[in-house]
Amino acid sequence: MTRHRSTAANAERLRKYRPDIQGLRAVAIMMVVSMHCGILDIHGGVDVSFVLSGFLIGSQLLAEIDRTGKVSLSKFWARRFRRLAPGAAFTIVVVGVLSWIYASPFRFREYMDDGLAASLSVINWRLAENGTDYFAADGSQSPYQHFWSLGIEEQFYLAAPLVLVVAAWLSRTLFRNRILVGLVLLAVVGGSFHVGYTQTATNQPLAYFGTHARIWELTFGVLLALWAPFLSRMPRGLAAFVSWLGLGTALVTGLLITEHTPLPGYAVAGPVLGASMIIAGGCANPRFGAERLLDNPVFDFIGKVSYGWYLWHWPLLILWTHMIDWEFGYSDRFRVAVLSFLCAIAMHFIVEKRFRENVKLVVRPWRGILTGGTLTATSAVAMVVALQVPLNLSIGTAGTAAALTGFTGTESVEQAVRERNDPRISQSTLLKSPDDRGDHGCIDQLLVTSFTPYDECVIGDRTSDRTMVLLGDSHAYQWGNAFDSLGRKLNVKVVTVIKSGCSPEAYKITREDLGREYTECPQWRKTALAYIKKLKPDVIAVANRVQYTTVREGAEDTFKTLRATGAELVYLTDTPKPTFSVPDCLAEQSDHPAECTLKAETAVDLPDFRKLEREVAEEYGATVINTLPAFCADGYCPAVIGGHVVYWDNSHMTGSYAESLVPFLEPTFKQALAD
């Protein structure tokens, strides 16, 4: 009979099986699930897992190099494929099916792109390129988003054996020891940590998802494996203390990280250090170390199914709000955690064990590689096929579609309010709406620190001697189509001076996606205002998203500077802000489209700050255009007006609806140009 591992005799300090690591794997996944589901705000679970993976892989590779002087790449990669590919492929395909059934048709296309990237283990780079905010609460998360960490691990598995073999050979040849291996690993740890720390302030998504900024965590685990023989000689009393201190460090530092902490930055070093101390202390096999807590049947079982739990908890969390008929509540967090755990158990016994314990895949590595490659290719092909499937839209038919008139006066908005239960819109218009973002003018992105005029920044009548400036953030950029047509109609060229998330009114802005103060905004604003002063425009139009951080002094500083240019000033009040993606809502609520009509009391947010900005604009001589009559009537702000979807996301109006607002804007700007 096989004895429980905790009672098995093991006099050696360096052990092949480490029950404390299995227990730590359970702690890591519980940290991840608790944080993602909102049960306990504790970060660092993925960082602990990175260290564990690096240590285990490093131990295997270094042991093989010691025995044979080389690494069997086929056996190594076969083991990785056999362990990771079946569960990942199964999850990717099943989540694709669930997304088709429950998610918005528009989101489905985006999800399948993410699923394809997850299948190919490059989703971390896709998320970095898209500037994804992992912790955003705006419905933009993908059910495949959590595959970013698996992508980094699998990229590491491709490179690690090659680097270690070369470094070990050179070290043995030149120094007859492992000193060069240690130096190479230390260089990777130091260099990667530096990149992650510095890029957190300049490009947080790249620092968070980039392999080059995260590889130090896995490499630190390999470094622990290299030091394991030395660590095993640690006095057992000291080893026990170190392991307990490590467990406390991992948990406490994980609790100290909040949603406002710049990640990864230096903060992830806490959980990494804690996990490293647990592993280091366990190398000496102390009798009263943290293993006394970590080695138990419950943690052992959780550790065994931890991979599946990680795969399943996130997609169920993202899709859960689409699957239920009630508002997501605190109890739903536990439902997702429990259901995903049950899915993990089922997948472990039905899928994972069948491949891991298949003797043929172990004896003949090429079969393991072929099997893993086939499963990976199958999930990738499934995503490609899903991208070709027509979207499941039922709203709108040719018989009920209205002419694309857009805004034709306040009566068109009033009519849209009356028709909110049966909006007149065609499927083709709805299909185009998520991409109808306007294409006139230019916008500087978050990390740009100075305004530089480009050809695409000039719209309207580009040959005119008269000049108008459109100044603001993305809520100014959304007017680009309107100002292009307006400029051509009034024979004035329009220069767009716009930066994402940067209000022209001077005040402190903190961005959660950057994890810090948005310092690029005041730097950019200073150069933009200097450019406008030098340009000497005839009219300056200001539009921006209203911010709760607005202060009167900041608004006054900007309008004072603008008034000093001698230009006529026009201020456009902010447009209503939906609290959800309007195209998604219309696609999902085909039976109840009125659910997508905004209530003005919610959509016209921050009324006190709106009033402040308007008062300052009027104080400095600006003509104010109240934009709300073009969007709202009788307490409602319709999602569809004159056959057009009004918003392409949860904040910005579509380019086509903006263009229909030219008659709404024309009288004010015609008068401003005549003055």
TORDO-305878 format. One line per 5 residues: for each residue x, y, z of C-alpha. Coordinates in Angstrom, 1 decimal, decimal comma, always signed. Layout:
X Y Z ~ ...
end
This chain:
+0,0 +0,0 +0,0 ~ +1,3 +3,5 -0,8 ~ +1,8 +5,6 +2,2 ~ +0,8 +9,2 +2,4 ~ +3,7 +11,3 +1,4
+3,8 +13,1 +4,8 ~ +4,7 +9,8 +6,5 ~ +7,1 +8,6 +4,0 ~ +10,6 +8,2 +5,3 ~ +12,9 +10,8 +3,7
+16,2 +11,5 +5,4 ~ +17,6 +13,4 +2,5 ~ +17,5 +17,2 +2,5 ~ +17,3 +17,6 -1,2 ~ +14,2 +15,7 -2,2
+12,8 +14,9 -5,6 ~ +9,3 +15,5 -4,3 ~ +8,6 +18,7 -2,4 ~ +5,2 +18,7 -0,6 ~ +5,7 +22,3 +0,5
+5,8 +23,3 -3,2 ~ +2,6 +21,4 -3,9 ~ +1,0 +23,3 -1,0 ~ +2,4 +26,6 -2,2 ~ +0,9 +25,9 -5,6
-2,5 +25,6 -3,8 ~ -1,9 +28,9 -2,0 ~ -1,0 +30,6 -5,2 ~ -4,1 +29,6 -7,0 ~ -6,3 +30,5 -4,1
-4,7 +34,0 -4,1 ~ -5,4 +34,3 -7,8 ~ -9,0 +33,2 -7,6 ~ -9,8 +35,2 -4,5 ~ -8,4 +38,4 -6,0
-10,0 +38,0 -9,4 ~ -13,4 +37,0 -8,0 ~ -13,3 +39,9 -5,5 ~ -13,5 +37,6 -2,4 ~ -10,2 +38,8 -0,9
-8,1 +41,6 -2,4 ~ -4,8 +39,8 -2,4 ~ -2,4 +40,1 -5,3 ~ +0,8 +38,2 -6,2 ~ -0,6 +34,7 -6,8
+0,7 +34,6 -10,4 ~ +4,1 +35,9 -9,3 ~ +4,3 +33,0 -6,8 ~ +3,5 +30,6 -9,6 ~ +6,2 +32,1 -11,8
+8,8 +31,4 -9,1 ~ +7,5 +27,8 -8,6 ~ +7,5 +27,1 -12,3 ~ +11,1 +28,4 -12,7 ~ +12,3 +26,4 -9,7
+10,7 +23,1 -10,9 ~ +11,8 +23,5 -14,5 ~ +15,3 +24,6 -13,4 ~ +15,7 +21,7 -11,1 ~ +14,7 +19,2 -13,9
+17,0 +20,8 -16,5 ~ +20,0 +21,2 -14,2 ~ +19,7 +17,6 -12,9 ~ +19,7 +16,3 -16,5 ~ +22,6 +18,5 -17,5
+24,5 +17,1 -14,4 ~ +23,8 +13,5 -15,5 ~ +24,3 +13,7 -19,2 ~ +25,9 +17,1 -20,0 ~ +23,0 +18,0 -22,2
+19,2 +18,2 -22,3 ~ +16,9 +16,1 -24,4 ~ +14,7 +18,8 -25,9 ~ +12,2 +16,3 -27,3 ~ +11,6 +14,8 -23,9
+11,5 +18,2 -22,2 ~ +9,0 +19,7 -24,7 ~ +7,0 +16,5 -24,8 ~ +6,5 +16,8 -21,0 ~ +5,5 +20,4 -21,3
+3,0 +19,7 -24,1 ~ +1,6 +16,7 -22,3 ~ +1,0 +18,7 -19,1 ~ -0,2 +22,0 -20,6 ~ -1,7 +21,6 -24,1
-4,7 +19,3 -23,4 ~ -6,3 +21,4 -20,7 ~ -5,5 +24,7 -22,5 ~ -7,0 +23,5 -25,8 ~ -10,1 +22,0 -24,2
-10,7 +25,3 -22,2 ~ -10,1 +27,5 -25,3 ~ -12,6 +25,6 -27,4 ~ -15,3 +25,3 -24,7 ~ -15,0 +28,9 -23,7
-15,4 +29,8 -27,4 ~ -18,7 +27,9 -27,5 ~ -19,9 +29,6 -24,2 ~ -19,0 +33,0 -25,7 ~ -21,1 +32,3 -28,8
-24,1 +31,3 -26,6 ~ -23,9 +34,1 -24,0 ~ -21,6 +36,9 -25,0 ~ -22,3 +39,9 -27,1 ~ -21,9 +39,1 -30,8
-19,4 +42,0 -31,1 ~ -17,4 +40,8 -28,1 ~ -17,5 +37,3 -29,6 ~ -15,3 +38,4 -32,5 ~ -12,8 +40,0 -30,2
-12,8 +37,0 -27,9 ~ -12,0 +34,7 -30,8 ~ -9,0 +36,8 -31,8 ~ -7,9 +36,5 -28,2 ~ -8,5 +32,8 -28,2
-6,4 +32,4 -31,3 ~ -3,6 +34,3 -29,6 ~ -4,0 +32,2 -26,5 ~ -3,8 +29,0 -28,6 ~ -0,5 +30,2 -30,0
+0,8 +31,3 -26,6 ~ +1,3 +35,0 -27,7 ~ -1,7 +36,6 -26,1 ~ +0,5 +38,5 -23,6 ~ +1,9 +40,5 -26,6
-1,5 +41,1 -28,0 ~ -2,7 +42,5 -24,7 ~ +0,4 +44,6 -24,4 ~ -0,1 +46,0 -27,9 ~ -3,7 +46,8 -27,2
-2,8 +48,6 -24,0 ~ -5,1 +46,4 -22,0 ~ -5,9 +47,3 -18,4 ~ -6,1 +43,9 -16,7 ~ -8,2 +45,2 -13,8
-10,5 +47,5 -15,8 ~ -14,1 +47,3 -14,7 ~ -15,7 +48,6 -17,9 ~ -16,6 +45,2 -19,5 ~ -13,7 +45,2 -21,8
-12,0 +42,1 -20,3 ~ -11,7 +39,0 -22,4 ~ -12,4 +35,5 -21,1 ~ -9,0 +34,5 -22,6 ~ -7,1 +37,4 -20,9
-5,6 +35,2 -18,1 ~ -3,7 +33,1 -20,7 ~ -1,1 +35,9 -20,7 ~ +0,8 +34,3 -17,9 ~ +0,7 +30,8 -19,6
+2,0 +32,5 -22,7 ~ +5,0 +33,9 -20,8 ~ +5,7 +30,5 -19,2 ~ +5,5 +28,6 -22,5 ~ +7,8 +31,2 -24,2
+10,2 +30,6 -21,2 ~ +10,0 +26,8 -21,7 ~ +11,1 +27,2 -25,3 ~ +14,2 +29,3 -24,5 ~ +15,2 +28,0 -21,0
+16,7 +24,6 -22,0 ~ +18,7 +26,1 -24,8 ~ +20,1 +28,9 -22,7 ~ +21,0 +26,6 -19,8 ~ +22,7 +24,1 -21,9
+24,9 +26,7 -23,6 ~ +25,7 +28,5 -20,3 ~ +26,5 +25,2 -18,5 ~ +28,8 +24,1 -21,3 ~ +30,6 +27,4 -21,4
+30,8 +27,5 -17,6 ~ +32,2 +23,9 -17,4 ~ +34,7 +24,6 -20,2 ~ +36,0 +27,9 -18,9 ~ +35,7 +27,6 -15,2
+35,1 +23,9 -14,4 ~ +32,1 +25,0 -12,3 ~ +28,7 +26,6 -12,6 ~ +29,8 +30,2 -12,0 ~ +28,9 +31,4 -15,5
+25,4 +29,8 -15,2 ~ +24,8 +31,8 -12,1 ~ +26,1 +35,0 -13,6 ~ +23,9 +34,6 -16,7 ~ +20,8 +34,0 -14,5
+21,6 +37,0 -12,3 ~ +22,0 +39,2 -15,4 ~ +18,6 +38,1 -16,7 ~ +17,0 +38,7 -13,3 ~ +18,6 +42,1 -12,9
+18,0 +43,2 -16,5 ~ +14,4 +42,0 -16,7 ~ +13,5 +43,5 -13,3 ~ +15,0 +46,8 -14,3 ~ +12,9 +46,8 -17,6
+9,7 +45,9 -15,7 ~ +10,3 +48,6 -13,0 ~ +11,1 +51,4 -15,4 ~ +8,5 +50,5 -18,0 ~ +5,7 +50,5 -15,4
+6,0 +54,3 -15,4 ~ +6,2 +54,7 -19,2 ~ +4,2 +51,8 -20,7 ~ +2,4 +49,9 -17,9 ~ +0,6 +47,4 -20,2
+3,9 +46,4 -21,8 ~ +5,6 +46,1 -18,4 ~ +2,7 +44,0 -17,1 ~ +2,3 +41,6 -20,1 ~ +5,7 +41,7 -21,7
+7,8 +38,6 -21,5 ~ +11,0 +40,6 -21,2 ~ +9,6 +42,5 -18,2 ~ +8,4 +39,4 -16,4 ~ +11,0 +36,7 -17,2
+13,0 +37,6 -14,1 ~ +10,4 +36,0 -11,9 ~ +10,8 +32,6 -13,6 ~ +14,5 +33,0 -13,8 ~ +14,7 +33,7 -10,1
+13,2 +30,3 -9,6 ~ +15,9 +28,7 -11,8 ~ +18,5 +30,5 -9,8 ~ +17,0 +28,9 -6,6 ~ +17,4 +25,6 -8,3
+21,0 +26,3 -9,0 ~ +21,6 +27,3 -5,4 ~ +19,6 +24,3 -4,0 ~ +22,6 +22,2 -3,0 ~ +24,0 +25,2 -1,0
+20,6 +26,0 +0,5 ~ +20,1 +22,4 +1,6 ~ +23,1 +22,9 +4,0 ~ +21,3 +25,7 +5,8 ~ +20,8 +25,0 +9,6
+17,3 +23,5 +9,9 ~ +16,3 +26,0 +12,6 ~ +17,2 +28,9 +10,3 ~ +15,5 +27,1 +7,3 ~ +12,3 +26,7 +9,3
+12,3 +30,4 +10,2 ~ +13,1 +31,5 +6,6 ~ +10,2 +29,4 +5,3 ~ +7,7 +30,8 +7,7 ~ +9,0 +34,3 +7,1
+8,6 +33,7 +3,4 ~ +5,0 +32,6 +3,7 ~ +4,2 +35,6 +5,8 ~ +6,0 +37,9 +3,3 ~ +4,1 +36,5 +0,3
+0,7 +36,9 +2,0 ~ +1,3 +40,3 +3,6 ~ +2,8 +41,9 +0,6 ~ +0,1 +40,5 -1,5 ~ -2,5 +42,1 +0,7
-0,6 +45,4 +0,7 ~ -0,9 +45,7 -3,1 ~ -4,0 +47,5 -4,1 ~ -5,7 +48,5 -7,4 ~ -3,8 +51,8 -7,3
-0,4 +50,1 -6,9 ~ +1,7 +50,5 -10,1 ~ +2,2 +46,9 -11,4 ~ +4,4 +45,2 -11,9 ~ +6,9 +47,9 -10,7
+8,7 +46,9 -7,5 ~ +5,5 +45,6 -5,8 ~ +5,6 +42,1 -7,3 ~ +9,0 +41,6 -5,7 ~ +7,3 +41,0 -2,4
+5,4 +37,8 -3,4 ~ +8,4 +36,7 -5,4 ~ +10,7 +37,1 -2,4 ~ +8,2 +35,4 -0,2 ~ +7,8 +32,4 -2,5
+11,6 +32,2 -2,9 ~ +12,1 +32,1 +0,9 ~ +9,6 +29,2 +1,3 ~ +11,4 +27,3 -1,5 ~ +14,8 +28,1 -0,1
+13,9 +27,1 +3,5 ~ +12,3 +23,9 +2,2 ~ +15,5 +22,9 +0,5 ~ +16,9 +22,0 +4,0 ~ +13,8 +19,9 +4,8
+13,3 +21,5 +8,2 ~ +11,1 +19,6 +10,6 ~ +9,0 +22,6 +11,8 ~ +9,1 +24,7 +8,6 ~ +6,1 +26,1 +6,7
+5,7 +22,7 +5,2 ~ +3,9 +21,7 +8,4 ~ +1,0 +24,0 +7,2 ~ +1,4 +23,5 +3,5 ~ +1,6 +19,7 +3,5
-2,0 +18,4 +3,9 ~ -4,4 +16,4 +1,8 ~ -6,6 +19,5 +1,0 ~ -3,8 +21,6 -0,3 ~ -2,4 +18,6 -2,1
-5,6 +18,1 -4,0 ~ -6,0 +21,8 -4,7 ~ -2,5 +21,8 -6,0 ~ -3,2 +18,9 -8,3 ~ -6,2 +20,7 -9,9
-4,7 +24,2 -9,7 ~ -3,9 +24,4 -13,4 ~ -7,5 +23,7 -14,3 ~ -8,8 +26,1 -11,7 ~ -6,7 +28,8 -13,2
-7,9 +28,1 -16,7 ~ -11,6 +28,1 -15,7 ~ -12,2 +30,7 -13,0 ~ -11,5 +33,8 -15,3 ~ -13,7 +32,9 -18,3
-16,6 +31,9 -16,0 ~ -16,2 +35,2 -14,1 ~ -16,3 +37,2 -17,4 ~ -19,2 +35,4 -18,9 ~ -21,2 +35,0 -15,6
-23,0 +38,3 -16,0 ~ -24,2 +37,3 -19,4 ~ -25,3 +33,9 -18,1 ~ -27,5 +35,1 -15,2 ~ -30,8 +36,9 -15,1
-30,0 +39,0 -12,0 ~ -27,5 +41,7 -11,1 ~ -24,1 +40,3 -10,2 ~ -23,8 +40,2 -6,4 ~ -21,3 +39,2 -3,8
-22,7 +35,7 -3,6 ~ -22,0 +35,3 -7,3 ~ -18,3 +35,7 -6,6 ~ -18,4 +32,5 -4,6 ~ -20,6 +30,7 -7,2
-18,0 +31,4 -9,8 ~ -15,1 +30,2 -7,6 ~ -16,9 +27,0 -6,6 ~ -18,2 +26,2 -10,1 ~ -14,8 +26,8 -11,7
-13,2 +24,6 -9,1 ~ -15,7 +21,8 -10,0 ~ -14,9 +22,3 -13,7 ~ -11,2 +22,0 -12,8 ~ -11,7 +18,7 -11,0
-13,7 +17,3 -13,9 ~ -11,1 +18,4 -16,4 ~ -8,3 +17,0 -14,3 ~ -9,7 +13,5 -14,3 ~ -11,4 +13,5 -17,7
-8,8 +15,3 -19,8 ~ -5,5 +16,0 -18,0 ~ -4,8 +12,6 -16,4 ~ -5,5 +10,8 -19,7 ~ -2,6 +12,5 -21,3
-0,2 +12,8 -18,4 ~ -0,4 +9,1 -17,6 ~ -0,3 +7,9 -21,2 ~ +2,8 +5,7 -21,2 ~ +3,2 +5,9 -25,0
+3,6 +9,7 -24,8 ~ +6,3 +9,2 -22,2 ~ +8,3 +6,5 -23,9 ~ +8,3 +8,1 -27,3 ~ +8,6 +11,9 -26,9
+7,8 +12,6 -30,5 ~ +4,3 +11,3 -29,9 ~ +3,9 +13,7 -27,0 ~ +5,1 +16,6 -29,1 ~ +2,8 +15,6 -32,0
-0,2 +15,2 -29,7 ~ +0,4 +18,5 -28,0 ~ +1,0 +20,2 -31,4 ~ -2,2 +18,7 -32,8 ~ -4,3 +19,9 -29,8
-2,8 +23,3 -30,1 ~ -3,5 +23,5 -33,8 ~ -7,0 +22,2 -33,3 ~ -7,8 +25,0 -30,8 ~ -6,2 +27,6 -33,1
-8,2 +26,3 -36,2 ~ -11,4 +26,4 -34,1 ~ -10,8 +30,1 -33,3 ~ -10,1 +30,8 -37,0 ~ -13,3 +29,1 -38,1
-15,3 +30,9 -35,3 ~ -14,1 +34,2 -36,7 ~ -15,7 +33,4 -40,0 ~ -19,1 +32,5 -38,5 ~ -21,8 +35,2 -39,2
-22,7 +37,2 -36,0 ~ -25,8 +36,1 -34,2 ~ -27,8 +39,3 -34,6 ~ -31,6 +39,4 -34,5 ~ -32,3 +43,1 -34,1
-33,3 +45,1 -37,1 ~ -34,6 +44,1 -40,5 ~ -34,8 +45,8 -43,9 ~ -38,5 +46,3 -43,2 ~ -38,0 +48,2 -40,0
-34,8 +50,1 -40,7 ~ -35,0 +53,8 -40,8 ~ -33,2 +56,1 -43,3 ~ -29,8 +57,1 -42,0 ~ -30,8 +60,7 -41,2
-29,2 +61,0 -37,8 ~ -29,9 +64,3 -36,0 ~ -32,4 +66,5 -37,9 ~ -33,4 +68,6 -35,0 ~ -34,5 +68,1 -31,4
-37,7 +66,5 -32,8 ~ -35,6 +63,6 -34,1 ~ -34,3 +62,9 -30,6 ~ -37,8 +63,1 -29,2 ~ -39,0 +60,6 -31,8
-36,1 +58,3 -30,9 ~ -37,2 +58,4 -27,3 ~ -40,7 +57,4 -28,3 ~ -39,3 +54,6 -30,4 ~ -36,9 +53,2 -27,8
-38,9 +50,0 -27,5 ~ -38,5 +49,4 -31,3 ~ -35,5 +51,4 -32,6 ~ -35,4 +51,7 -36,3 ~ -32,0 +50,3 -37,2
-30,7 +47,9 -39,8 ~ -28,4 +45,0 -39,0 ~ -25,7 +46,4 -41,4 ~ -25,7 +49,7 -39,4 ~ -25,4 +47,9 -36,1
-22,7 +45,6 -37,4 ~ -20,6 +48,7 -38,5 ~ -21,2 +50,6 -35,2 ~ -18,3 +49,3 -33,1 ~ -15,8 +50,4 -35,8
-17,6 +53,7 -36,6 ~ -15,1 +55,7 -34,6 ~ -14,6 +58,7 -36,9 ~ -11,5 +59,0 -39,0 ~ -10,8 +62,8 -39,2
-8,1 +64,5 -37,2 ~ -5,3 +63,2 -35,1 ~ -5,0 +62,2 -31,4 ~ -1,8 +61,8 -29,4 ~ -1,8 +58,7 -27,2
-1,1 +58,5 -23,5 ~ +2,7 +58,5 -23,4 ~ +3,2 +61,4 -25,8 ~ +4,6 +64,4 -23,9 ~ +4,5 +67,2 -26,6
+2,2 +68,2 -29,4 ~ +3,6 +67,9 -32,9 ~ +1,4 +69,0 -35,8 ~ +1,1 +66,4 -38,6 ~ -0,7 +66,6 -42,0
-3,5 +64,4 -40,6 ~ -4,1 +66,9 -37,8 ~ -5,5 +69,4 -40,4 ~ -9,1 +68,7 -41,6 ~ -11,9 +70,8 -43,1
-10,9 +73,2 -45,9 ~ -7,1 +72,7 -45,8 ~ -6,5 +75,5 -48,3 ~ -8,3 +78,2 -46,4 ~ -6,6 +81,2 -44,8
-8,9 +81,1 -41,8 ~ -8,1 +78,6 -39,0 ~ -10,1 +76,9 -36,3 ~ -8,6 +74,8 -33,5 ~ -10,4 +71,8 -32,0
-8,7 +71,3 -28,6 ~ -9,4 +68,5 -26,1 ~ -9,2 +64,8 -25,3 ~ -11,0 +61,9 -26,9 ~ -14,3 +63,6 -26,3
-13,0 +66,2 -28,7 ~ -11,7 +63,7 -31,1 ~ -15,2 +62,1 -31,4 ~ -16,3 +65,4 -33,1 ~ -13,7 +65,0 -35,8
-16,1 +64,0 -38,6 ~ -18,4 +66,8 -37,7 ~ -15,6 +69,4 -37,7 ~ -14,2 +68,1 -41,0 ~ -17,6 +68,6 -42,7
-18,2 +71,9 -40,9 ~ -14,8 +73,2 -41,9 ~ -15,4 +72,4 -45,6 ~ -18,9 +74,0 -45,4 ~ -17,6 +77,2 -43,7
-14,4 +77,4 -45,7 ~ -12,1 +77,1 -42,7 ~ -9,3 +74,7 -42,0 ~ -9,5 +72,9 -38,7 ~ -6,4 +71,9 -36,7
-7,0 +69,1 -34,2 ~ -4,9 +69,5 -31,1 ~ -6,0 +66,4 -29,1 ~ -4,5 +64,0 -26,6 ~ -6,1 +60,8 -25,2
-7,4 +61,3 -21,6 ~ -5,9 +64,8 -21,4 ~ -8,4 +67,5 -20,6 ~ -7,3 +71,0 -21,8 ~ -8,2 +72,3 -18,4
-5,2 +72,2 -16,2 ~ -5,6 +69,9 -13,2 ~ -4,1 +66,8 -11,7 ~ -5,2 +63,5 -13,4 ~ -4,4 +60,1 -12,0
-4,9 +57,2 -14,4 ~ -5,5 +53,7 -13,0 ~ -4,2 +52,0 -16,2 ~ -0,9 +53,8 -15,7 ~ -1,0 +53,3 -12,0
+0,2 +56,8 -11,4 ~ -0,3 +60,5 -12,0 ~ -0,8 +61,3 -15,7 ~ +2,3 +63,5 -15,9 ~ +2,4 +63,4 -19,7
-0,8 +65,4 -19,8 ~ +0,4 +68,8 -18,4 ~ +3,7 +68,4 -20,3 ~ +1,7 +67,9 -23,5 ~ -0,8 +70,7 -22,7
+2,0 +73,2 -22,2 ~ +3,4 +72,6 -25,7 ~ -0,1 +72,5 -27,2 ~ -1,1 +75,8 -25,8 ~ +2,2 +77,3 -27,0
+1,5 +76,0 -30,5 ~ -2,0 +77,5 -30,5 ~ -0,6 +80,8 -29,3 ~ +1,9 +80,8 -32,2 ~ -0,8 +79,7 -34,7
-3,1 +82,6 -33,9 ~ -6,3 +80,9 -35,0 ~ -9,6 +82,7 -35,7 ~ -11,7 +80,3 -33,5 ~ -10,8 +77,8 -30,8
-13,3 +75,1 -29,9 ~ -12,8 +73,3 -26,6 ~ -14,4 +69,9 -25,9 ~ -13,5 +67,4 -23,2 ~ -14,7 +64,6 -21,0
-15,9 +66,1 -17,7 ~ -13,6 +65,0 -14,8 ~ -14,3 +64,8 -11,1 ~ -10,8 +66,1 -10,5 ~ -11,6 +69,5 -12,2
-10,7 +72,5 -10,1 ~ -11,7 +76,1 -10,9 ~ -8,1 +77,4 -10,9 ~ -7,0 +74,8 -13,5 ~ -9,9 +75,6 -15,8
-9,3 +79,3 -15,4 ~ -5,6 +79,0 -16,3 ~ -6,3 +77,3 -19,6 ~ -9,2 +79,6 -20,7 ~ -7,1 +82,7 -19,7
-4,3 +81,4 -22,0 ~ -6,8 +80,8 -24,8 ~ -8,4 +84,2 -24,5 ~ -5,0 +85,8 -24,7 ~ -4,6 +84,5 -28,3
-7,4 +86,8 -29,4 ~ -9,4 +84,0 -30,9 ~ -13,2 +83,5 -30,5 ~ -13,8 +80,8 -28,0 ~ -16,5 +78,1 -28,2
-17,0 +75,5 -25,5 ~ -18,9 +72,3 -26,2 ~ -20,4 +70,8 -23,1 ~ -19,6 +67,1 -22,6 ~ -21,7 +64,5 -24,3
-23,7 +62,0 -22,2 ~ -21,7 +59,0 -21,0 ~ -23,3 +55,5 -21,2 ~ -22,3 +53,1 -18,5 ~ -22,2 +50,2 -20,9
-21,2 +49,4 -24,4 ~ -24,1 +50,5 -26,5 ~ -23,5 +48,3 -29,6 ~ -23,1 +45,3 -27,3 ~ -26,3 +46,1 -25,5
-28,3 +46,5 -28,8 ~ -26,8 +43,2 -30,1 ~ -27,7 +41,3 -26,8 ~ -31,0 +43,0 -26,0 ~ -32,7 +42,4 -29,3
-35,9 +41,4 -27,5 ~ -35,7 +44,4 -25,1 ~ -33,9 +47,2 -26,9 ~ -35,3 +49,8 -24,5 ~ -32,8 +48,5 -22,0
-30,1 +50,2 -24,1 ~ -31,7 +53,7 -23,8 ~ -29,8 +55,8 -21,3 ~ -31,5 +57,6 -18,5 ~ -30,3 +61,2 -18,6
-29,9 +61,4 -14,8 ~ -27,2 +58,7 -15,1 ~ -25,7 +59,5 -18,5 ~ -25,3 +63,2 -17,8 ~ -22,8 +62,5 -15,0
-20,9 +64,9 -12,6 ~ -23,4 +67,8 -12,9 ~ -21,5 +70,0 -10,4 ~ -18,3 +69,7 -12,4 ~ -20,1 +70,2 -15,7
-21,5 +73,4 -14,2 ~ -18,1 +74,6 -13,0 ~ -16,5 +74,1 -16,4 ~ -19,3 +75,9 -18,2 ~ -19,2 +78,8 -15,7
-15,4 +79,2 -16,3 ~ -15,8 +79,1 -20,1 ~ -18,5 +81,8 -20,0 ~ -16,5 +83,9 -17,6 ~ -13,7 +84,0 -20,2
-15,9 +85,0 -23,0 ~ -16,5 +81,6 -24,6 ~ -19,8 +80,9 -26,4 ~ -21,2 +77,7 -24,9 ~ -22,9 +75,0 -27,0
-25,1 +72,8 -24,8 ~ -24,7 +69,5 -26,6 ~ -27,4 +67,6 -24,6 ~ -30,4 +68,5 -26,8 ~ -28,7 +66,6 -29,6
-28,6 +63,5 -27,4 ~ -31,4 +63,6 -24,8 ~ -35,0 +64,4 -24,5 ~ -37,7 +63,9 -21,8 ~ -35,2 +62,4 -19,4
-33,8 +59,8 -21,8 ~ -30,8 +59,6 -24,1 ~ -31,6 +57,1 -26,9 ~ -29,1 +54,6 -28,2 ~ -30,4 +55,0 -31,8
-31,3 +58,3 -33,4 ~ -32,3 +58,7 -37,0 ~ -31,2 +55,2 -37,9 ~ -27,7 +55,7 -36,4 ~ -26,2 +54,0 -33,4
-25,2 +57,0 -31,3 ~ -22,2 +55,5 -29,4 ~ -19,6 +53,0 -30,6 ~ -18,5 +52,1 -27,0 ~ -19,5 +53,1 -23,5
-18,3 +56,7 -23,8 ~ -17,8 +58,0 -27,4 ~ -20,3 +58,8 -30,2 ~ -20,0 +57,2 -33,6 ~ -18,4 +59,1 -36,4
-21,6 +58,9 -38,5 ~ -23,8 +60,4 -35,8 ~ -21,2 +63,1 -35,2 ~ -21,3 +64,1 -38,9 ~ -25,1 +64,4 -38,8
-24,6 +67,1 -36,1 ~ -23,1 +69,6 -38,5 ~ -26,4 +71,6 -38,8 ~ -26,5 +71,7 -35,0 ~ -23,0 +73,2 -34,7
-23,1 +75,5 -37,8 ~ -24,9 +78,6 -36,6 ~ -22,6 +79,0 -33,6 ~ -19,4 +78,6 -35,6 ~ -20,6 +80,7 -38,5
-21,2 +83,5 -36,1 ~ -17,8 +83,0 -34,4 ~ -16,0 +83,2 -37,7 ~ -18,0 +86,4 -38,6 ~ -17,0 +88,2 -35,5
end
